[in-house]
Amino acid sequence: MNLFQLFNKLKEINLKDDLSRLEKADILLFCHDVDRSITFNSKAYSPLIDSVRDKLEAAGLKCISIALPFSRLVSQRAHGDVIATNKSYLLFLIKNKINKKLKYNYLK
């Protein structure tokens, strides 16, 4: 894969990142797009995770939903205003690859 092809692949990835919206919560819930199989009130809804979230919030607990890496159903597109971590995760992967490569070359 040449650099041009790699750049085009990266453009296809949703690099939305909402980590600045992360705040203190009692419960963190993690979910991927494939789990959000239902549309409820015009938003993607996970029958398992979001129904548990609704019950926990009804009991007075503060919940935050975090999308697993490279999810597209985030923010207002999903029930519970889901937080995306796509850009942070991609940067972590790139830095990790570079660090491993540098460490490997240093040890040779």
Biopython code that builds the backbone (N, CA, C, O; Angstrom):
import numpy as np
from Bio.PDB.StructureBuilder import StructureBuilder

atoms = [
    (1, "MET", "N", (0.851, -1.174, 0.000)),
    (1, "MET", "CA", (0.000, 0.000, 0.000)),
    (1, "MET", "C", (0.896, 1.237, 0.000)),
    (1, "MET", "O", (1.752, 1.394, 0.870)),
    (2, "ASN", "N", (0.691, 2.106, -0.978)),
    (2, "ASN", "CA", (1.490, 3.322, -1.029)),
    (2, "ASN", "C", (0.880, 4.410, -0.140)),
    (2, "ASN", "O", (-0.197, 4.230, 0.429)),
    (3, "LEU", "N", (1.565, 5.511, -0.034)),
    (3, "LEU", "CA", (1.143, 6.592, 0.860)),
    (3, "LEU", "C", (-0.205, 7.187, 0.438)),
    (3, "LEU", "O", (-1.024, 7.527, 1.292)),
    (4, "PHE", "N", (-0.435, 7.311, -0.859)),
    (4, "PHE", "CA", (-1.697, 7.851, -1.364)),
    (4, "PHE", "C", (-2.863, 6.948, -0.962)),
    (4, "PHE", "O", (-3.900, 7.442, -0.518)),
    (5, "GLN", "N", (-2.708, 5.651, -1.112)),
    (5, "GLN", "CA", (-3.757, 4.703, -0.737)),
    (5, "GLN", "C", (-4.017, 4.755, 0.770)),
    (5, "GLN", "O", (-5.165, 4.712, 1.212)),
    (6, "LEU", "N", (-2.947, 4.846, 1.547)),
    (6, "LEU", "CA", (-3.085, 4.937, 2.995)),
    (6, "LEU", "C", (-3.852, 6.207, 3.379)),
    (6, "LEU", "O", (-4.730, 6.168, 4.241)),
    (7, "PHE", "N", (-3.522, 7.322, 2.742)),
    (7, "PHE", "CA", (-4.203, 8.584, 3.019)),
    (7, "PHE", "C", (-5.695, 8.470, 2.697)),
    (7, "PHE", "O", (-6.530, 8.952, 3.463)),
    (8, "ASN", "N", (-6.031, 7.844, 1.584)),
    (8, "ASN", "CA", (-7.441, 7.668, 1.215)),
    (8, "ASN", "C", (-8.170, 6.779, 2.213)),
    (8, "ASN", "O", (-9.336, 7.031, 2.518)),
    (9, "LYS", "N", (-7.518, 5.755, 2.725)),
    (9, "LYS", "CA", (-8.129, 4.888, 3.740)),
    (9, "LYS", "C", (-8.380, 5.670, 5.020)),
    (9, "LYS", "O", (-9.427, 5.517, 5.650)),
    (10, "LEU", "N", (-7.431, 6.503, 5.403)),
    (10, "LEU", "CA", (-7.586, 7.297, 6.624)),
    (10, "LEU", "C", (-8.734, 8.290, 6.494)),
    (10, "LEU", "O", (-9.400, 8.593, 7.484)),
    (11, "LYS", "N", (-8.976, 8.804, 5.287)),
    (11, "LYS", "CA", (-10.087, 9.737, 5.085)),
    (11, "LYS", "C", (-11.433, 9.053, 5.304)),
    (11, "LYS", "O", (-12.406, 9.714, 5.669)),
    (12, "GLU", "N", (-11.505, 7.744, 5.088)),
    (12, "GLU", "CA", (-12.752, 7.006, 5.257)),
    (12, "GLU", "C", (-13.100, 6.781, 6.725)),
    (12, "GLU", "O", (-14.263, 6.572, 7.069)),
    (13, "ILE", "N", (-12.096, 6.826, 7.578)),
    (13, "ILE", "CA", (-12.308, 6.558, 9.004)),
    (13, "ILE", "C", (-12.936, 7.785, 9.660)),
    (13, "ILE", "O", (-12.520, 8.917, 9.413)),
    (14, "ASN", "N", (-13.925, 7.547, 10.484)),
    (14, "ASN", "CA", (-14.546, 8.625, 11.243)),
    (14, "ASN", "C", (-13.591, 9.015, 12.377)),
    (14, "ASN", "O", (-13.415, 8.257, 13.331)),
    (15, "LEU", "N", (-12.982, 10.186, 12.271)),
    (15, "LEU", "CA", (-12.001, 10.608, 13.277)),
    (15, "LEU", "C", (-12.593, 11.544, 14.322)),
    (15, "LEU", "O", (-11.878, 12.339, 14.932)),
    (16, "LYS", "N", (-13.888, 11.444, 14.521)),
    (16, "LYS", "CA", (-14.548, 12.253, 15.543)),
    (16, "LYS", "C", (-14.020, 11.848, 16.922)),
    (16, "LYS", "O", (-13.799, 10.670, 17.204)),
    (17, "ASP", "N", (-13.829, 12.842, 17.756)),
    (17, "ASP", "CA", (-13.312, 12.578, 19.091)),
    (17, "ASP", "C", (-13.977, 13.537, 20.068)),
    (17, "ASP", "O", (-13.890, 14.755, 19.915)),
    (18, "ASP", "N", (-14.636, 12.982, 21.067)),
    (18, "ASP", "CA", (-15.369, 13.794, 22.035)),
    (18, "ASP", "C", (-14.813, 13.663, 23.452)),
    (18, "ASP", "O", (-15.546, 13.875, 24.418)),
    (19, "LEU", "N", (-13.553, 13.325, 23.590)),
    (19, "LEU", "CA", (-13.014, 13.104, 24.932)),
    (19, "LEU", "C", (-13.111, 14.342, 25.818)),
    (19, "LEU", "O", (-13.110, 14.227, 27.044)),
    (20, "SER", "N", (-13.193, 15.503, 25.220)),
    (20, "SER", "CA", (-13.322, 16.728, 26.023)),
    (20, "SER", "C", (-14.665, 16.767, 26.758)),
    (20, "SER", "O", (-14.815, 17.499, 27.736)),
    (21, "ARG", "N", (-15.642, 15.981, 26.288)),
    (21, "ARG", "CA", (-16.955, 15.928, 26.949)),
    (21, "ARG", "C", (-16.998, 14.899, 28.082)),
    (21, "ARG", "O", (-18.004, 14.787, 28.782)),
    (22, "LEU", "N", (-15.925, 14.161, 28.259)),
    (22, "LEU", "CA", (-15.886, 13.149, 29.313)),
    (22, "LEU", "C", (-15.901, 13.830, 30.680)),
    (22, "LEU", "O", (-15.101, 14.727, 30.946)),
    (23, "GLU", "N", (-16.802, 13.402, 31.524)),
    (23, "GLU", "CA", (-16.918, 13.994, 32.850)),
    (23, "GLU", "C", (-17.107, 12.885, 33.878)),
    (23, "GLU", "O", (-17.230, 11.711, 33.530)),
    (24, "LYS", "N", (-17.127, 13.270, 35.121)),
    (24, "LYS", "CA", (-17.276, 12.300, 36.198)),
    (24, "LYS", "C", (-18.637, 11.604, 36.096)),
    (24, "LYS", "O", (-19.666, 12.244, 35.881)),
    (25, "ALA", "N", (-18.614, 10.283, 36.255)),
    (25, "ALA", "CA", (-19.850, 9.505, 36.194)),
    (25, "ALA", "C", (-19.742, 8.316, 37.134)),
    (25, "ALA", "O", (-18.644, 7.890, 37.492)),
    (26, "ASP", "N", (-20.887, 7.789, 37.525)),
    (26, "ASP", "CA", (-20.909, 6.592, 38.363)),
    (26, "ASP", "C", (-20.619, 5.340, 37.538)),
    (26, "ASP", "O", (-19.974, 4.406, 38.016)),
    (27, "ILE", "N", (-21.101, 5.331, 36.293)),
    (27, "ILE", "CA", (-20.980, 4.133, 35.459)),
    (27, "ILE", "C", (-20.572, 4.531, 34.047)),
    (27, "ILE", "O", (-21.145, 5.448, 33.459)),
    (28, "LEU", "N", (-19.565, 3.827, 33.505)),
    (28, "LEU", "CA", (-19.174, 3.981, 32.104)),
    (28, "LEU", "C", (-19.684, 2.768, 31.343)),
    (28, "LEU", "O", (-19.489, 1.629, 31.766)),
    (29, "LEU", "N", (-20.335, 3.022, 30.226)),
    (29, "LEU", "CA", (-20.851, 1.948, 29.387)),
    (29, "LEU", "C", (-20.151, 2.010, 28.037)),
    (29, "LEU", "O", (-19.986, 3.092, 27.474)),
    (30, "PHE", "N", (-19.741, 0.862, 27.514)),
    (30, "PHE", "CA", (-19.050, 0.798, 26.235)),
    (30, "PHE", "C", (-19.882, 0.003, 25.250)),
    (30, "PHE", "O", (-20.452, -1.032, 25.595)),
    (31, "CYS", "N", (-19.950, 0.494, 24.016)),
    (31, "CYS", "CA", (-20.786, -0.154, 23.015)),
    (31, "CYS", "C", (-20.241, 0.173, 21.626)),
    (31, "CYS", "O", (-19.648, 1.232, 21.422)),
    (32, "HIS", "N", (-20.440, -0.730, 20.679)),
    (32, "HIS", "CA", (-20.037, -0.521, 19.287)),
    (32, "HIS", "C", (-21.283, -0.393, 18.416)),
    (32, "HIS", "O", (-22.384, -0.738, 18.844)),
    (33, "ASP", "N", (-21.108, 0.094, 17.215)),
    (33, "ASP", "CA", (-22.221, 0.264, 16.281)),
    (33, "ASP", "C", (-23.014, -1.013, 16.070)),
    (33, "ASP", "O", (-24.240, -0.968, 15.960)),
    (34, "VAL", "N", (-22.336, -2.148, 16.011)),
    (34, "VAL", "CA", (-23.033, -3.414, 15.727)),
    (34, "VAL", "C", (-24.023, -3.775, 16.826)),
    (34, "VAL", "O", (-24.951, -4.548, 16.590)),
    (35, "ASP", "N", (-23.841, -3.228, 18.021)),
    (35, "ASP", "CA", (-24.760, -3.497, 19.130)),
    (35, "ASP", "C", (-26.006, -2.613, 19.077)),
    (35, "ASP", "O", (-26.995, -2.886, 19.758)),
    (36, "ARG", "N", (-25.956, -1.571, 18.281)),
    (36, "ARG", "CA", (-27.075, -0.615, 18.196)),
    (36, "ARG", "C", (-27.977, -0.987, 17.016)),
    (36, "ARG", "O", (-27.983, -0.311, 15.987)),
    (37, "SER", "N", (-28.717, -2.046, 17.178)),
    (37, "SER", "CA", (-29.492, -2.631, 16.079)),
    (37, "SER", "C", (-30.897, -2.048, 15.922)),
    (37, "SER", "O", (-31.593, -2.357, 14.955)),
    (38, "ILE", "N", (-31.306, -1.223, 16.851)),
    (38, "ILE", "CA", (-32.675, -0.691, 16.835)),
    (38, "ILE", "C", (-32.618, 0.828, 16.705)),
    (38, "ILE", "O", (-31.701, 1.472, 17.214)),
    (39, "THR", "N", (-33.609, 1.391, 16.017)),
    (39, "THR", "CA", (-33.767, 2.839, 15.983)),
    (39, "THR", "C", (-34.913, 3.195, 16.922)),
    (39, "THR", "O", (-36.031, 2.703, 16.771)),
    (40, "PHE", "N", (-34.621, 4.054, 17.891)),
    (40, "PHE", "CA", (-35.598, 4.459, 18.899)),
    (40, "PHE", "C", (-35.542, 5.979, 19.003)),
    (40, "PHE", "O", (-34.477, 6.541, 19.261)),
    (41, "ASN", "N", (-36.662, 6.646, 18.807)),
    (41, "ASN", "CA", (-36.711, 8.116, 18.796)),
    (41, "ASN", "C", (-35.692, 8.700, 17.818)),
    (41, "ASN", "O", (-35.018, 9.682, 18.128)),
    (42, "SER", "N", (-35.585, 8.099, 16.649)),
    (42, "SER", "CA", (-34.696, 8.532, 15.558)),
    (42, "SER", "C", (-33.214, 8.427, 15.901)),
    (42, "SER", "O", (-32.389, 9.086, 15.268)),
    (43, "LYS", "N", (-32.865, 7.616, 16.886)),
    (43, "LYS", "CA", (-31.461, 7.424, 17.251)),
    (43, "LYS", "C", (-31.155, 5.939, 17.339)),
    (43, "LYS", "O", (-32.027, 5.130, 17.657)),
    (44, "ALA", "N", (-29.899, 5.588, 17.050)),
    (44, "ALA", "CA", (-29.470, 4.196, 17.170)),
    (44, "ALA", "C", (-29.537, 3.794, 18.647)),
    (44, "ALA", "O", (-29.126, 4.551, 19.527)),
    (45, "TYR", "N", (-30.053, 2.609, 18.897)),
    (45, "TYR", "CA", (-30.312, 2.155, 20.272)),
    (45, "TYR", "C", (-29.825, 0.726, 20.434)),
    (45, "TYR", "O", (-30.117, -0.135, 19.605)),
    (46, "SER", "N", (-29.085, 0.477, 21.499)),
    (46, "SER", "CA", (-28.653, -0.875, 21.844)),
    (46, "SER", "C", (-29.647, -1.448, 22.850)),
    (46, "SER", "O", (-29.775, -0.930, 23.960)),
    (47, "PRO", "N", (-30.349, -2.509, 22.471)),
    (47, "PRO", "CA", (-31.345, -3.063, 23.389)),
    (47, "PRO", "C", (-30.760, -3.470, 24.749)),
    (47, "PRO", "O", (-31.434, -3.354, 25.772)),
    (48, "LEU", "N", (-29.538, -3.934, 24.760)),
    (48, "LEU", "CA", (-28.936, -4.368, 26.021)),
    (48, "LEU", "C", (-28.344, -3.189, 26.799)),
    (48, "LEU", "O", (-28.772, -2.903, 27.917)),
    (49, "ILE", "N", (-27.369, -2.515, 26.213)),
    (49, "ILE", "CA", (-26.641, -1.456, 26.927)),
    (49, "ILE", "C", (-27.540, -0.261, 27.258)),
    (49, "ILE", "O", (-27.549, 0.218, 28.392)),
    (50, "ASP", "N", (-28.290, 0.214, 26.268)),
    (50, "ASP", "CA", (-29.091, 1.418, 26.497)),
    (50, "ASP", "C", (-30.270, 1.171, 27.430)),
    (50, "ASP", "O", (-30.669, 2.071, 28.169)),
    (51, "SER", "N", (-30.832, -0.035, 27.407)),
    (51, "SER", "CA", (-31.924, -0.312, 28.347)),
    (51, "SER", "C", (-31.393, -0.383, 29.779)),
    (51, "SER", "O", (-32.064, 0.057, 30.713)),
    (52, "VAL", "N", (-30.201, -0.930, 29.953)),
    (52, "VAL", "CA", (-29.574, -0.950, 31.283)),
    (52, "VAL", "C", (-29.258, 0.482, 31.718)),
    (52, "VAL", "O", (-29.474, 0.854, 32.871)),
    (53, "ARG", "N", (-28.745, 1.275, 30.782)),
    (53, "ARG", "CA", (-28.440, 2.678, 31.097)),
    (53, "ARG", "C", (-29.690, 3.414, 31.560)),
    (53, "ARG", "O", (-29.653, 4.143, 32.552)),
    (54, "ASP", "N", (-30.798, 3.225, 30.844)),
    (54, "ASP", "CA", (-32.050, 3.894, 31.216)),
    (54, "ASP", "C", (-32.481, 3.530, 32.634)),
    (54, "ASP", "O", (-32.924, 4.396, 33.387)),
    (55, "LYS", "N", (-32.355, 2.262, 33.001)),
    (55, "LYS", "CA", (-32.732, 1.817, 34.348)),
    (55, "LYS", "C", (-31.785, 2.375, 35.411)),
    (55, "LYS", "O", (-32.226, 2.777, 36.488)),
    (56, "LEU", "N", (-30.489, 2.400, 35.110)),
    (56, "LEU", "CA", (-29.517, 2.955, 36.058)),
    (56, "LEU", "C", (-29.754, 4.452, 36.278)),
    (56, "LEU", "O", (-29.682, 4.938, 37.407)),
    (57, "GLU", "N", (-30.036, 5.171, 35.202)),
    (57, "GLU", "CA", (-30.299, 6.603, 35.339)),
    (57, "GLU", "C", (-31.603, 6.859, 36.088)),
    (57, "GLU", "O", (-31.714, 7.826, 36.841)),
    (58, "ALA", "N", (-32.586, 5.991, 35.877)),
    (58, "ALA", "CA", (-33.850, 6.121, 36.612)),
    (58, "ALA", "C", (-33.627, 5.895, 38.108)),
    (58, "ALA", "O", (-34.368, 6.418, 38.940)),
    (59, "ALA", "N", (-32.593, 5.107, 38.443)),
    (59, "ALA", "CA", (-32.243, 4.854, 39.842)),
    (59, "ALA", "C", (-31.365, 5.960, 40.421)),
    (59, "ALA", "O", (-30.966, 5.892, 41.584)),
    (60, "GLY", "N", (-31.058, 6.989, 39.605)),
    (60, "GLY", "CA", (-30.294, 8.132, 40.105)),
    (60, "GLY", "C", (-28.799, 8.067, 39.857)),
    (60, "GLY", "O", (-28.065, 8.901, 40.387)),
    (61, "LEU", "N", (-28.319, 7.116, 39.077)),
    (61, "LEU", "CA", (-26.888, 7.017, 38.794)),
    (61, "LEU", "C", (-26.547, 7.790, 37.526)),
    (61, "LEU", "O", (-27.325, 7.811, 36.572)),
    (62, "LYS", "N", (-25.380, 8.422, 37.525)),
    (62, "LYS", "CA", (-24.897, 9.161, 36.352)),
    (62, "LYS", "C", (-24.152, 8.185, 35.446)),
    (62, "LYS", "O", (-23.197, 7.540, 35.879)),
    (63, "CYS", "N", (-24.585, 8.076, 34.187)),
    (63, "CYS", "CA", (-23.975, 7.147, 33.230)),
    (63, "CYS", "C", (-23.440, 7.904, 32.020)),
    (63, "CYS", "O", (-24.008, 8.909, 31.595)),
    (64, "ILE", "N", (-22.343, 7.403, 31.480)),
    (64, "ILE", "CA", (-21.779, 7.922, 30.237)),
    (64, "ILE", "C", (-21.529, 6.740, 29.318)),
    (64, "ILE", "O", (-20.975, 5.721, 29.731)),
    (65, "SER", "N", (-21.945, 6.888, 28.063)),
    (65, "SER", "CA", (-21.694, 5.857, 27.054)),
    (65, "SER", "C", (-20.506, 6.265, 26.202)),
    (65, "SER", "O", (-20.432, 7.392, 25.711)),
    (66, "ILE", "N", (-19.577, 5.333, 26.034)),
    (66, "ILE", "CA", (-18.391, 5.556, 25.214)),
    (66, "ILE", "C", (-18.421, 4.555, 24.068)),
    (66, "ILE", "O", (-18.584, 3.354, 24.286)),
    (67, "ALA", "N", (-18.263, 5.052, 22.854)),
    (67, "ALA", "CA", (-18.259, 4.186, 21.680)),
    (67, "ALA", "C", (-16.906, 3.499, 21.557)),
    (67, "ALA", "O", (-15.865, 4.115, 21.787)),
    (68, "LEU", "N", (-16.928, 2.242, 21.200)),
    (68, "LEU", "CA", (-15.678, 1.531, 20.946)),
    (68, "LEU", "C", (-15.017, 2.127, 19.708)),
    (68, "LEU", "O", (-15.688, 2.753, 18.887)),
    (69, "PRO", "N", (-13.701, 1.935, 19.568)),
    (69, "PRO", "CA", (-12.966, 2.575, 18.466)),
    (69, "PRO", "C", (-13.592, 2.351, 17.094)),
    (69, "PRO", "O", (-14.042, 1.260, 16.745)),
    (70, "PHE", "N", (-13.594, 3.444, 16.338)),
    (70, "PHE", "CA", (-14.038, 3.526, 14.947)),
    (70, "PHE", "C", (-15.533, 3.320, 14.773)),
    (70, "PHE", "O", (-15.991, 2.933, 13.698)),
    (71, "SER", "N", (-16.288, 3.577, 15.823)),
    (71, "SER", "CA", (-17.751, 3.595, 15.711)),
    (71, "SER", "C", (-18.165, 4.869, 15.000)),
    (71, "SER", "O", (-17.498, 5.899, 15.100)),
    (72, "ARG", "N", (-19.268, 4.786, 14.283)),
    (72, "ARG", "CA", (-19.800, 5.952, 13.571)),
    (72, "ARG", "C", (-21.065, 6.488, 14.243)),
    (72, "ARG", "O", (-21.421, 7.653, 14.064)),
    (73, "LEU", "N", (-21.730, 5.650, 15.002)),
    (73, "LEU", "CA", (-22.975, 6.057, 15.669)),
    (73, "LEU", "C", (-22.629, 6.685, 17.019)),
    (73, "LEU", "O", (-22.703, 6.037, 18.062)),
    (74, "VAL", "N", (-22.254, 7.952, 16.971)),
    (74, "VAL", "CA", (-21.814, 8.665, 18.169)),
    (74, "VAL", "C", (-22.556, 9.994, 18.285)),
    (74, "VAL", "O", (-23.303, 10.384, 17.388)),
    (75, "SER", "N", (-22.340, 10.668, 19.384)),
    (75, "SER", "CA", (-22.964, 11.965, 19.682)),
    (75, "SER", "C", (-24.479, 11.881, 19.565)),
    (75, "SER", "O", (-25.107, 11.031, 20.196)),
    (76, "GLN", "N", (-25.053, 12.744, 18.775)),
    (76, "GLN", "CA", (-26.509, 12.814, 18.665)),
    (76, "GLN", "C", (-27.110, 11.725, 17.781)),
    (76, "GLN", "O", (-28.333, 11.624, 17.680)),
    (77, "ARG", "N", (-26.279, 10.914, 17.145)),
    (77, "ARG", "CA", (-26.789, 9.841, 16.278)),
    (77, "ARG", "C", (-27.193, 8.604, 17.076)),
    (77, "ARG", "O", (-27.855, 7.712, 16.544)),
    (78, "ALA", "N", (-26.802, 8.545, 18.342)),
    (78, "ALA", "CA", (-27.084, 7.372, 19.170)),
    (78, "ALA", "C", (-27.745, 7.791, 20.474)),
    (78, "ALA", "O", (-27.530, 8.900, 20.963)),
    (79, "HIS", "N", (-28.545, 6.903, 21.027)),
    (79, "HIS", "CA", (-29.213, 7.132, 22.310)),
    (79, "HIS", "C", (-28.167, 7.341, 23.403)),
    (79, "HIS", "O", (-27.215, 6.568, 23.505)),
    (80, "GLY", "N", (-28.334, 8.350, 24.195)),
    (80, "GLY", "CA", (-27.428, 8.580, 25.318)),
    (80, "GLY", "C", (-26.260, 9.483, 24.998)),
    (80, "GLY", "O", (-25.331, 9.582, 25.799)),
    (81, "ASP", "N", (-26.271, 10.154, 23.838)),
    (81, "ASP", "CA", (-25.200, 11.095, 23.482)),
    (81, "ASP", "C", (-23.821, 10.454, 23.668)),
    (81, "ASP", "O", (-23.028, 10.889, 24.503)),
    (82, "VAL", "N", (-23.557, 9.434, 22.893)),
    (82, "VAL", "CA", (-22.362, 8.587, 23.017)),
    (82, "VAL", "C", (-21.085, 9.369, 22.683)),
    (82, "VAL", "O", (-21.051, 10.138, 21.722)),
    (83, "ILE", "N", (-20.045, 9.163, 23.485)),
    (83, "ILE", "CA", (-18.757, 9.832, 23.309)),
    (83, "ILE", "C", (-17.866, 8.992, 22.397)),
    (83, "ILE", "O", (-17.699, 7.790, 22.606)),
    (84, "ALA", "N", (-17.298, 9.646, 21.381)),
    (84, "ALA", "CA", (-16.390, 8.976, 20.446)),
    (84, "ALA", "C", (-14.948, 9.123, 20.919)),
    (84, "ALA", "O", (-14.579, 10.126, 21.531)),
    (85, "THR", "N", (-14.141, 8.109, 20.627)),
    (85, "THR", "CA", (-12.716, 8.129, 20.975)),
    (85, "THR", "C", (-11.852, 7.799, 19.756)),
    (85, "THR", "O", (-10.694, 7.408, 19.907)),
    (86, "ASN", "N", (-12.397, 7.951, 18.570)),
    (86, "ASN", "CA", (-11.731, 7.478, 17.359)),
    (86, "ASN", "C", (-10.360, 8.103, 17.109)),
    (86, "ASN", "O", (-9.392, 7.386, 16.856)),
    (87, "LYS", "N", (-10.268, 9.429, 17.178)),
    (87, "LYS", "CA", (-8.989, 10.080, 16.892)),
    (87, "LYS", "C", (-7.943, 9.731, 17.955)),
    (87, "LYS", "O", (-6.792, 9.451, 17.622)),
    (88, "SER", "N", (-8.332, 9.747, 19.203)),
    (88, "SER", "CA", (-7.388, 9.408, 20.276)),
    (88, "SER", "C", (-6.872, 7.984, 20.130)),
    (88, "SER", "O", (-5.687, 7.724, 20.333)),
    (89, "TYR", "N", (-7.765, 7.064, 19.779)),
    (89, "TYR", "CA", (-7.366, 5.671, 19.626)),
    (89, "TYR", "C", (-6.431, 5.501, 18.429)),
    (89, "TYR", "O", (-5.443, 4.772, 18.518)),
    (90, "LEU", "N", (-6.727, 6.161, 17.316)),
    (90, "LEU", "CA", (-5.872, 6.073, 16.136)),
    (90, "LEU", "C", (-4.489, 6.639, 16.447)),
    (90, "LEU", "O", (-3.479, 6.044, 16.070)),
    (91, "LEU", "N", (-4.434, 7.779, 17.132)),
    (91, "LEU", "CA", (-3.137, 8.353, 17.506)),
    (91, "LEU", "C", (-2.365, 7.415, 18.431)),
    (91, "LEU", "O", (-1.148, 7.283, 18.308)),
    (92, "PHE", "N", (-3.069, 6.765, 19.356)),
    (92, "PHE", "CA", (-2.423, 5.785, 20.224)),
    (92, "PHE", "C", (-1.818, 4.654, 19.402)),
    (92, "PHE", "O", (-0.677, 4.261, 19.645)),
    (93, "LEU", "N", (-2.564, 4.122, 18.429)),
    (93, "LEU", "CA", (-2.067, 3.029, 17.596)),
    (93, "LEU", "C", (-0.828, 3.439, 16.813)),
    (93, "LEU", "O", (0.137, 2.681, 16.714)),
    (94, "ILE", "N", (-0.863, 4.651, 16.256)),
    (94, "ILE", "CA", (0.278, 5.138, 15.474)),
    (94, "ILE", "C", (1.496, 5.317, 16.368)),
    (94, "ILE", "O", (2.593, 4.873, 16.027)),
    (95, "LYS", "N", (1.305, 5.966, 17.510)),
    (95, "LYS", "CA", (2.431, 6.175, 18.436)),
    (95, "LYS", "C", (2.988, 4.848, 18.941)),
    (95, "LYS", "O", (4.201, 4.690, 19.076)),
    (96, "ASN", "N", (2.108, 3.904, 19.216)),
    (96, "ASN", "CA", (2.544, 2.591, 19.686)),
    (96, "ASN", "C", (3.393, 1.886, 18.624)),
    (96, "ASN", "O", (4.425, 1.294, 18.941)),
    (97, "LYS", "N", (2.951, 1.953, 17.360)),
    (97, "LYS", "CA", (3.711, 1.350, 16.254)),
    (97, "LYS", "C", (5.084, 1.983, 16.135)),
    (97, "LYS", "O", (6.087, 1.285, 15.983)),
    (98, "ILE", "N", (5.128, 3.319, 16.205)),
    (98, "ILE", "CA", (6.401, 4.036, 16.088)),
    (98, "ILE", "C", (7.316, 3.667, 17.242)),
    (98, "ILE", "O", (8.498, 3.394, 17.034)),
    (99, "ASN", "N", (6.779, 3.655, 18.467)),
    (99, "ASN", "CA", (7.596, 3.308, 19.635)),
    (99, "ASN", "C", (8.156, 1.897, 19.532)),
    (99, "ASN", "O", (9.323, 1.665, 19.852)),
    (100, "LYS", "N", (7.340, 0.962, 19.092)),
    (100, "LYS", "CA", (7.820, -0.415, 18.943)),
    (100, "LYS", "C", (8.917, -0.500, 17.887)),
    (100, "LYS", "O", (9.908, -1.209, 18.065)),
    (101, "LYS", "N", (8.734, 0.219, 16.799)),
    (101, "LYS", "CA", (9.720, 0.215, 15.716)),
    (101, "LYS", "C", (11.029, 0.829, 16.202)),
    (101, "LYS", "O", (12.102, 0.283, 15.944)),
    (102, "LEU", "N", (10.948, 1.956, 16.900)),
    (102, "LEU", "CA", (12.147, 2.603, 17.415)),
    (102, "LEU", "C", (12.842, 1.729, 18.450)),
    (102, "LEU", "O", (14.067, 1.610, 18.438)),
    (103, "LYS", "N", (12.089, 1.133, 19.322)),
    (103, "LYS", "CA", (12.663, 0.260, 20.346)),
    (103, "LYS", "C", (13.320, -0.959, 19.693)),
    (103, "LYS", "O", (14.410, -1.368, 20.093)),
    (104, "TYR", "N", (12.668, -1.526, 18.706)),
    (104, "TYR", "CA", (13.213, -2.688, 18.004)),
    (104, "TYR", "C", (14.523, -2.320, 17.314)),
    (104, "TYR", "O", (15.494, -3.073, 17.383)),
    (105, "ASN", "N", (14.554, -1.159, 16.646)),
    (105, "ASN", "CA", (15.765, -0.722, 15.967)),
    (105, "ASN", "C", (16.876, -0.368, 16.946)),
    (105, "ASN", "O", (18.052, -0.577, 16.651)),
    (106, "TYR", "N", (16.515, 0.160, 18.095)),
    (106, "TYR", "CA", (17.492, 0.531, 19.104)),
    (106, "TYR", "C", (18.151, -0.709, 19.696)),
    (106, "TYR", "O", (19.348, -0.693, 19.981)),
    (107, "LEU", "N", (17.388, -1.784, 19.886)),
    (107, "LEU", "CA", (17.921, -3.006, 20.484)),
    (107, "LEU", "C", (18.784, -3.819, 19.536)),
    (107, "LEU", "O", (19.537, -4.685, 19.982)),
    (108, "LYS", "N", (18.692, -3.565, 18.250)),
    (108, "LYS", "CA", (19.476, -4.342, 17.277)),
    (108, "LYS", "C", (20.937, -4.074, 17.403)),
    (108, "LYS", "O", (21.735, -4.645, 16.660)),
]
sb = StructureBuilder()
sb.init_structure("model")
sb.init_model(0)
sb.init_chain("A")
sb.init_seg("    ")
for serial, (resi, resn, name, xyz) in enumerate(atoms, 1):
    if name == "N":
        sb.init_residue(resn, " ", resi, " ")
    sb.init_atom(name, np.array(xyz, "f"), 0.0, 1.0, " ", f" {name:<3s}", serial, name[0])
structure = sb.get_structure()
